[in-house]
Amino acid sequence: MFKVFLFLWVFQTLAYAGDITVAGAANIQFTLEDLKAEFTRETGISVKAVFSSSGKLTAQIENGAPFDIFMSADMKYPERLYQDGFSSQAPKVYAYGRLVLWTMKNIDLSKGIPVLSEAVVQKIALADPQLAPYGLQAVHTLKFYQLFQPLKKKYVIGENISQVNQFITTGAADIGLTAQSVVLAPPMKDKGKWVQVDPQSYEPIAQGVIVLKYAQQNHSKEAREFYEFLFSSPAQEIFKKYGYKLP
């Protein structure tokens, strides 16, 4: 009986030994589910995911969180981790994101960003620009249209894109600036209406990935396989499906 127990314990330990944990910015939540499924189908390696704003995930990594790979919504945070010694390899852009205006209300989106100044819009959801790159680019857009200060009383600030989406879908905000990858996701694509934000109004959202020291010390092979998979044809088709522009 002891031998059977020992065998089962060893088997379970080995079964979980290859698992990797990916820390992902909130905008890639739905995309990463598809990426995980395809990667596991190809390799047999399972992937766990943790989602938050890029800034919060960076702070967690700096405080010792056991993440193997970090998929940020920008290059600034993974570059900081690289410079501070949390990886021996510089980050690389895996995709470029796009901003959209999204609403559940009867708002004329054909007017674009200027519609935000109309009386029908009382609350505008934005991600925290201090923590979330999409929130920072939303601010750039509002400043581009010279609306950032005039509309300040309307802002409802979400900790990350997921919370912004919650504000929009529940009606806590009339409209919001979010990631196109969200509105194209199967659970969301039939909800409300959306339009792309003019990409000239914000900086390119270059999203970076980095393999962390934790992976290099614990799951080097598995993490490397996932990293390389992100730049493969199957993964790039998934990114395109969710509206990302490829590097």
Sequence and secondary structure as in RCSB ss.txt:
>XXXX:A:sequence
MFKVFLFLWVFQTLAYAGDITVAGAANIQFTLEDLKAEFTRETGISVKAVFSSSGKLTAQIENGAPFDIFMSADM
KYPERLYQDGFSSQAPKVYAYGRLVLWTMKNIDLSKGIPVLSEAVVQKIALADPQLAPYGLQAVHTLKFYQLFQP
LKKKYVIGENISQVNQFITTGAADIGLTAQSVVLAPPMKDKGKWVQVDPQSYEPIAQGVIVLKYAQQNHSKEARE
FYEFLFSSPAQEIFKKYGYKLP
>XXXX:A:secstr
 HHHHHHHHHHHHHHHHT EEEEEEGGGHHHHHHHHHHHHHHH   EEEEEE HHHHHHHHHTT   SEEE SSS
HHHHHHHHTTS SS  EEEEEE EEEEESS   GGG GGGGGSTT   EEEE TTT HHHHHHHHHHHHTT TTT
TGGGEEEESSHHHHHHHHHHTSSSEEEEEHHHHTSTTTTTSSEEEE  GGGS  EEEEEEE HHHHHH HHHHHH
HHHHTTSHHHHHHHHHTT B  
